Amino acid sequence: MQVSAYKFADFELDVPSKSLRKQGQVIPLAERQFKLLLLLASASPASLSKKQLAEAIWDDVVVSDWSLFRLISDTRQLLGDDGESQQIIKTSRGIGFCIAPVQHCETMGTADSLSMRAQAVKKSRPWFIAASVVVLCSMVFGAWHFFAQRELQAAIGRIALFQDNTYTAFKAQLARRNELVSMLENRLQIERTQQFEKFFAQYYPQITEQELFVCQQIRGITASGLYKNNQAILDELDSHPAILQEIEQAKALQQHLNFWVNKYLSVFLQREDMCLLYVGVEDGVPYPSGVDQEVQTWLEAHN
């Protein structure tokens, strides 16, 4: 027997479909949020350490504690929970994290099903048994391949959508960035010669209330439009390694976004004088030019 779902509080985590339901209603769930809930639920009532969770969720990627804390905070918010009440995801002091009491829903696993089928035809002719096994294996492989391809196509389609969202946010941020540069240059009678991050940080102590408002708009676009969509693309790449074989520059995109997200969490959120966040050639991980078109071309070819 194998666990098909975990129930905790008013929620049901369905393992085969990787979905979360509350009183029958599906709640959108990111891949890493599913992994987090599955790890905690399957370990219940035991607690898991930060190291155990980070290694299981991010595989071979080394991330800071802040990445895990942010994931837990976002997941708590999704569940209507928070760090104060901790009704569902609980902090185990000195250990790590655990989850509210869990009920298991078990179904017959693949091995059990095959075993019962084998017993049912045990007395049949050998040729019939062999033929049945061949047919069953072919069906299982065919179904697996079909659904794997469908999921791969859906994942790349979601990446295309997130890329569009990121580009829209970037264009809006670009207009605000240029507006702020112009305001500072005109008021202080200077000319920007530095990279944008350094320029804004240098003159931040002299910034006016009006200029601060524009700076905060730029930061807001970074947090909502860029970070959320960049993290969503990373989740898809981490969850579907086959994409790295299908899209030529997908690995370079993954490296760029990993650097960008880590810089966002460890630097940008800690410094209010960073009006925007930039990762480019000087960091060694520029955004791979043309990868957006590669994604679109792949989708057109596989429609």
C-alpha positions in Angstrom: 0.0 0.0 0.0 1.2 3.5 -0.6 0.0 6.9 0.6 -2.1 8.8 -2.0 -3.0 11.8 0.2 -2.3 13.5 3.5 -5.0 15.3 5.4 -4.1 18.0 7.9 -6.4 20.7 9.4 -8.9 21.5 6.6 -6.5 20.6 3.8 -5.9 17.5 1.7 -2.5 17.1 -0.1 -3.0 14.8 -3.1 0.3 13.1 -3.9 -0.3 11.8 -7.5 -1.7 15.1 -8.8 0.6 17.3 -6.6 -2.4 19.4 -5.7 -3.8 20.9 -2.5 -7.5 21.1 -1.7 -9.4 22.8 1.0 -13.0 21.6 1.4 -12.9 20.4 -2.2 -11.5 23.6 -3.6 -8.1 23.4 -5.3 -5.5 25.9 -4.0 -2.7 26.8 -6.5 0.5 25.4 -5.2 4.1 26.0 -6.4 6.3 23.0 -6.9 8.5 23.9 -3.9 5.5 24.5 -1.7 4.2 21.0 -2.6 7.7 19.5 -1.8 7.7 21.3 1.6 4.2 20.1 2.6 4.9 16.5 1.3 8.2 16.3 3.3 6.6 17.6 6.5 3.4 15.5 6.1 5.3 12.2 5.3 7.7 12.8 8.3 4.8 13.6 10.7 4.7 13.6 13.7 8.5 14.0 13.6 10.2 17.3 12.8 12.7 17.9 10.0 15.7 20.1 10.3 16.4 23.1 8.1 19.3 21.2 6.5 17.1 18.2 5.7 14.4 20.4 4.1 16.8 22.6 2.1 18.7 19.6 0.7 15.5 17.8 -0.3 13.7 20.9 -1.8 16.7 22.5 -3.6 18.5 19.2 -4.5 22.2 20.0 -5.2 21.7 23.8 -5.1 23.2 25.5 -2.0 20.8 28.1 -0.7 20.7 30.3 2.4 18.4 29.8 5.4 16.6 32.9 4.2 15.4 31.0 1.1 13.8 28.3 3.3 12.3 30.8 5.7 10.8 32.7 2.7 9.3 29.5 1.3 7.8 28.6 4.7 6.5 32.1 5.2 4.8 32.1 1.7 3.4 28.6 2.3 2.0 29.6 5.7 0.3 32.6 4.0 -1.2 30.3 1.4 -2.6 28.1 4.1 -4.0 31.1 6.1 -1.3 30.4 8.7 1.4 32.7 10.0 4.6 32.7 12.2 2.6 33.8 15.2 -0.3 31.3 15.4 1.5 28.4 13.7 -1.6 26.4 13.4 -0.3 24.2 10.5 3.4 24.6 9.9 5.0 24.7 13.3 8.5 25.7 14.4 10.3 23.0 16.4 12.7 25.0 18.4 16.3 23.7 18.2 15.2 21.2 15.6 13.4 22.7 12.5 9.8 22.4 11.5 6.8 20.1 11.7 3.2 20.1 10.6 -0.2 19.8 12.2 -1.5 16.2 13.0 -1.7 14.3 9.7 -4.1 11.5 8.5 -2.9 9.2 5.7 -5.1 8.0 2.8 -3.7 4.8 1.4 -4.3 3.2 -2.0 -3.1 0.1 -3.7 0.4 0.7 -5.0 1.7 -0.4 -8.4 3.5 -3.3 -6.9 0.4 -4.5 -5.0 -1.7 -4.3 -8.2 0.7 -6.2 -10.3 1.1 -8.9 -7.6 -2.7 -9.5 -7.5 -2.9 -9.6 -11.3 -0.1 -12.2 -11.3 -1.9 -14.4 -8.8 -5.2 -14.2 -10.8 -3.5 -15.6 -13.9 -1.1 -17.9 -12.1 -2.9 -21.0 -13.4 -3.2 -19.7 -17.0 -1.0 -20.9 -19.8 2.6 -19.7 -19.8 2.2 -18.0 -23.2 -0.8 -16.0 -21.9 1.1 -14.9 -18.9 4.1 -13.7 -21.0 1.8 -11.9 -23.4 -0.1 -10.2 -20.6 3.1 -9.0 -19.0 4.4 -7.6 -22.4 1.1 -5.8 -23.1 0.9 -4.4 -19.5 4.5 -3.1 -19.7 3.8 -1.5 -23.1 0.7 0.2 -21.8 2.4 1.4 -18.6 5.4 2.8 -20.6 3.1 4.3 -23.2 1.0 6.1 -20.6 4.0 7.3 -18.7 5.6 8.7 -21.9 2.4 10.4 -22.9 1.8 12.1 -19.6 5.5 13.0 -19.2 5.4 14.7 -22.6 2.2 16.5 -21.7 3.7 17.7 -18.4 6.9 18.8 -20.1 4.9 20.8 -22.6 2.8 22.4 -19.9 5.9 23.3 -17.9 7.5 25.0 -20.8 4.2 26.8 -21.5 4.2 28.1 -18.0 7.8 29.3 -18.4 6.8 31.3 -21.5 4.0 32.9 -19.5 6.3 33.8 -16.6 8.8 35.2 -19.1 6.1 37.5 -20.6 5.2 38.7 -17.2 8.8 39.4 -16.3 9.3 41.4 -19.6 6.2 43.4 -18.9 7.4 44.2 -15.4 10.9 45.0 -16.7 9.6 47.5 -19.2 7.6 49.3 -16.5 10.6 49.3 -14.2 12.8 50.7 -17.1 10.5 53.7 -17.4 10.6 54.4 -13.7 14.4 53.9 -13.6 15.0 56.4 -16.3 12.6 58.8 -14.6 14.5 58.6 -11.4 17.9 59.1 -13.1 16.6 62.2 -14.9 15.3 63.6 -11.6 18.6 63.2 -9.8 20.7 64.5 -12.7 18.6 67.6 -13.2 18.3 68.4 -9.5 22.0 67.7 -8.5 23.4 68.9 -11.9 25.3 65.6 -12.4 25.6 63.0 -15.1 25.3 59.3 -14.3 28.4 57.4 -15.2 28.1 54.5 -12.8 26.1 51.3 -13.0 22.5 52.0 -11.9 22.7 50.1 -8.5 25.8 52.1 -7.5 24.5 55.4 -8.8 21.2 55.1 -6.8 23.0 53.9 -3.7 25.5 56.8 -3.8 22.9 59.5 -4.0 20.2 57.8 -1.9 21.2 59.9 1.2 20.3 63.0 -0.7 17.1 61.8 -2.2 13.9 63.9 -1.9 10.5 62.6 -0.9 9.3 62.8 -4.5 12.4 60.8 -5.7 11.9 58.3 -2.9 8.4 57.6 -4.1 9.8 56.7 -7.6 12.5 54.6 -5.9 9.8 52.7 -4.0 7.8 52.1 -7.1 10.9 50.5 -8.7 11.4 48.3 -5.7 7.8 47.3 -5.7 8.1 46.1 -9.3 11.2 44.2 -8.4 9.4 42.4 -5.6 6.1 41.6 -7.3 6.8 41.5 -11.0 10.4 40.3 -11.2 11.0 38.2 -8.1 7.8 36.2 -8.2 8.1 35.4 -11.9 11.8 34.6 -11.8 11.2 32.3 -8.9 8.4 30.6 -10.7 10.6 30.0 -13.7 13.3 28.5 -11.4 10.7 26.2 -9.8 9.7 24.9 -13.3 13.4 24.3 -14.3 14.1 22.6 -11.0 11.0 20.4 -11.2 11.5 19.4 -14.8 15.2 18.7 -15.6 14.2 17.5 -19.0 13.7 21.1 -20.0 17.5 21.6 -19.8 17.8 19.1 -22.7 15.0 20.6 -24.8 16.0 24.3 -24.5 19.6 25.0 -25.5 20.0 28.0 -23.1 17.9 26.7 -20.3 20.9 25.9 -18.1 22.3 29.4 -18.6 18.9 30.8 -17.7 18.8 28.6 -14.5 22.2 29.9 -13.4 21.3 33.5 -14.1 18.0 33.3 -12.1 19.6 31.4 -9.2 22.1 34.2 -8.9 19.4 36.8 -9.3 17.1 35.3 -6.6 19.9 34.8 -4.1 21.0 38.4 -4.6 17.4 39.5 -4.1 17.0 37.6 -0.9 20.5 38.2 0.7 21.2 41.8 -0.5 18.3 43.6 -2.1 15.8 42.9 0.8 18.4 44.0 3.3 19.2 47.4 1.7 16.7 50.1 1.2 19.1 52.2 -0.8 19.0 49.6 -3.7 16.3 51.2 -5.9 16.7 48.3 -8.3 18.4 44.9 -8.7 20.7 44.2 -11.6 22.5 41.0 -12.6 24.6 41.1 -15.8 27.8 40.5 -17.6 30.0 41.8 -14.7 28.5 39.2 -12.4 29.4 36.4 -14.8 25.9 35.2 -15.3 24.1 37.5 -17.8 20.6 36.8 -19.0 20.9 34.5 -22.0 20.0 36.5 -25.1 17.4 34.8 -27.2 16.2 32.2 -24.6 12.7 33.7 -24.7 12.5 33.1 -28.4 13.9 29.5 -28.0 11.0 28.8 -25.6 8.4 30.1 -28.0 9.9 28.2 -31.0 9.9 25.0 -29.0 6.2 25.4 -28.1 5.3 26.2 -31.7 7.1 23.1 -32.9 5.4 20.8 -30.3 1.8 22.2 -30.5 
